[in-house]
Amino acid sequence: MRVTDEFLRKFSMNLHEYEIIVEGLSREPNETELYIFSAMWSEHCGYKHSRRLLKEYFKIADENAGLVWIDNLGIAFKVESHNHPCAVEPFQGAATGVGGIIRDVIAMGARPIALLDSLHFAEPLSYTYEEVISGISTYGNSIGVPTIGGEVRFDPRYSKNPLVNVMAVGVVKREELRSARARGGGNVVVLIGAKTGKDGLHGASFASRQIDKNLNDRPSVQVGDPFTEKRLIEAMLEIVKLKSVIAVQDMGAAGILSSTTEMAERGGFGLDLYLDRVPLRENDMEPWEILLSESQERMALVVEKGATADVKAIANKWDLEFAEIGTITAGDLFRVFANGKMIASLPLSLVVKAPDFSREISSVYESSKEISKWTDHKIEGTLVNLLSDPTIASKRSVYEKYDYTVGGLTVREPGADAAVLYLEDKKGISLSLNGNARYTEVNPREGIKAVLMEVCSNVITAGGEPLGVTDCMNFGNPEREEIATQFYESVRGLSEGCELLGIPVTGGNVSFYNESEGVQIPPTPVIGVVGEVEDIQKIPFPYFKFDGDFVYLIGKHYVARNGASLYSKDHKNHKAFPEVDWNECAKVLDKVHKLIKEGLILSIHDVSDGGIAVSCAEMVIQSMKGVRISTDCHPFEEYPARFIAEVQVDKIEKFEKMLEDIEFTRLGTVEGNDFVWNNEVIDLSILKNAFEIFEEPK
């Protein structure tokens, strides 16, 4: 058979990849085998443009989610994207994104306790915006897992490709932790959950290419059923306690195919699959459709031979499908059987390990050293404009749609720098998820360090000590040199930042090909951090509290111009990222964490979008307590690792002594009923109305 690019297009494959397959097999693949490679070698499953770099720069365990430990409790957490599905069918795309990331956490044996989301749209209140938020809230509220934090950002370049990144967090006891690594030839592969249908076909390959308006991509979007997911959660939390359960894997991208082959390959075994045993919703499904279907609410298990009865009993109890669909075998052979015949026979290592197309492309980006000066006399106009910018403005109208208190563990509601959840005794965890494409577009390597510093700053302001990082790398087409450079520099920058802070990258996700109709997204790596809170009763307030207290800036007073700041976006000064002393930033974060542990800070807010004036205004708006600031700092400049802190008078001496080796500035006091900046008096209602511009009337 003469194979052409046109023939291979339906497999999302090119001639070069086909030739690699033929060479690896010493023969031509049949059609079913081509479908197998089309899914497993897709960017979404195979990480062709990123896998090698991620392994070289980060020591990531090959499991369903990342893991950090607080005493005997493991915190399982991971962030993933559902960008392509949300561009085509935003409600179902967002809903199934929540369901999928939840299953990654329960595959670790963990009970999911929280969701966070990082959402990037072209404009607020659009159809996509409304449907994505509705999809997240409908699914999350239905399964009883609170959405407790995150961010919503805006840029016109997300018009064709919105970004929907969802982070799930779960808790697991050490003795109940489960792996995704199969063991023992002869052990049984089990499917549990919903029946398999035709929804989500080609989902992995669909997420591994640009969206084409001439193609009908709706069948590639999965359809979620949160009530089945809730039963699956409870069933799996019983099942993982069985000693006979060896490995667990979510059925996400490429469905049965990827979940079963990855478990077998991780353990160094082969696999036989029997598709006639798979419970189906539709009777006319082709074998390759059964393999690749991304029907939701399904899990794959490896269970000891002869010990599946207990798993089946639990599945029946929760009214879930149960089927023994395969066998773990010795060696490296992957065989698929259907209708009594063997329809595929492939080396498993060839199937699971896609070719490496990653590139290391460095670039030198301009840094600004020029100190930023504020030359205008008044700040009210600029401050009001920034507070009403959709990226900064209040997101209450979003998070009020989420049931963020369900489960009874939420200590701090959304709207502050970081969310806080109760664990046990006095302990808790603080959580934050952020990106900033303005930074990572101007300078990917330095910009991602600033994003990392901000996320860690958020966690610290909530009393947490950062323990680990998860990330979602959202970029355009990696085959283009510009995008490959952005990705490589971001990986390098994140590695350098984490090494500086002494925290690991535990896992994450890469989403490429976020572009269509000639419009590509700006490079948008998103970072999630989990921190340990030793005493949830000592968490500082996120807003000003008492008249007479002093207001401090912790961190640099004078900073270099930041061409990626929101202020610069409007004033177009230039597009250089500031030269940053990252060692000093790390010292500031460590010092602030110690000050909070010592109880020396009453309230605190990190300085991020909009600079010092916006941070002070946000603290004022939450409490409606006035403040008087006197400073020659630039009110709107942005620079990493800076904080606004409220300190009570009787603690000032000890507070300032602890900061002797760190730059800090006394800015003013909490007092009165106005926002006063260098004698300019601004009515609090003006700031509040600007900040709440997108809130629904009450």
VENDA-V341428 format. One record per residue. SS is DSSP state (H for helix, E for strand, - for the rest). Layout:
# VENDA-V341428
ss = {SS | SS}
This chain:
# VENDA-V341428
ss = {- | - | - | - | H | H | H | H | H | - | - | - | - | - | H | H | H | H | H | H | H | H | H | H | H | - | - | - | - | - | H | H | H | H | H | H | H | H | H | H | - | - | H | H | H | H | - | - | - | - | H | H | H | H | H | H | H | - | - | - | - | - | - | - | - | E | E | E | E | E | - | - | E | E | E | E | E | E | E | E | E | - | H | H | H | H | H | H | - | H | H | H | H | H | H | H | H | H | H | H | H | H | H | H | H | H | - | - | - | - | E | E | E | E | E | E | E | E | E | E | E | - | - | - | - | - | H | H | H | H | H | H | H | H | H | H | H | H | H | H | H | H | H | - | - | - | E | E | E | E | E | E | E | E | - | H | H | H | - | - | - | - | E | E | E | E | E | E | E | E | E | E | E | H | H | H | - | - | E | - | - | - | - | - | - | - | - | E | E | E | E | E | E | - | - | E | - | - | - | - | - | - | H | H | H | H | - | - | - | - | - | - | - | - | - | - | - | H | H | H | - | - | - | - | - | H | H | H | H | H | H | H | H | H | H | H | H | H | H | - | - | - | - | - | E | E | E | E | E | E | - | - | - | - | H | H | H | H | H | H | H | H | H | H | H | H | - | - | - | E | E | E | E | E | H | H | H | - | - | E | - | - | - | - | - | - | H | H | H | H | H | H | - | - | - | - | - | E | E | E | E | E | E | - | - | - | - | - | H | H | H | H | H | H | H | H | H | - | - | - | E | E | E | E | E | E | E | E | E | - | - | - | E | E | E | E | E | E | - | - | E | E | E | E | E | E | E | H | H | H | H | H | - | - | - | - | - | - | - | - | - | - | - | - | - | - | E | E | - | - | E | - | - | - | - | - | - | - | - | H | H | H | H | H | H | H | H | - | - | - | - | - | - | - | - | H | H | H | H | - | - | - | - | - | - | - | - | - | - | E | E | E | - | - | - | - | - | - | E | E | E | E | E | E | - | - | E | E | E | E | E | E | E | E | E | - | H | H | H | H | H | H | - | H | H | H | H | H | H | H | H | H | H | H | H | H | H | H | H | H | H | - | - | E | E | E | E | E | E | E | E | E | E | E | - | - | - | - | - | - | H | H | H | H | H | H | H | H | H | H | H | H | H | H | H | H | H | H | H | H | H | - | - | E | E | E | E | E | E | E | E | - | - | - | E | E | - | - | E | E | - | - | - | E | E | E | E | E | E | E | E | E | E | - | - | H | H | H | - | - | E | - | - | - | - | - | - | - | - | E | E | E | E | E | - | - | - | - | - | E | - | - | - | - | - | H | H | H | H | H | H | - | - | - | - | - | E | E | - | - | - | H | H | H | H | H | H | H | H | H | H | H | H | H | H | H | H | - | - | - | - | - | E | E | E | E | - | - | - | - | H | H | H | H | H | H | H | H | H | H | H | H | H | - | - | - | E | E | E | - | - | - | - | - | - | - | - | - | - | - | - | - | E | E | E | E | E | - | H | H | H | H | H | H | H | H | H | H | - | - | - | - | - | E | E | E | E | E | E | E | - | - | - | E | E | E | E | - | - | E | E | E | E | H | H | H | H | H | H | H | H | - | - | - | - | - | - | -}
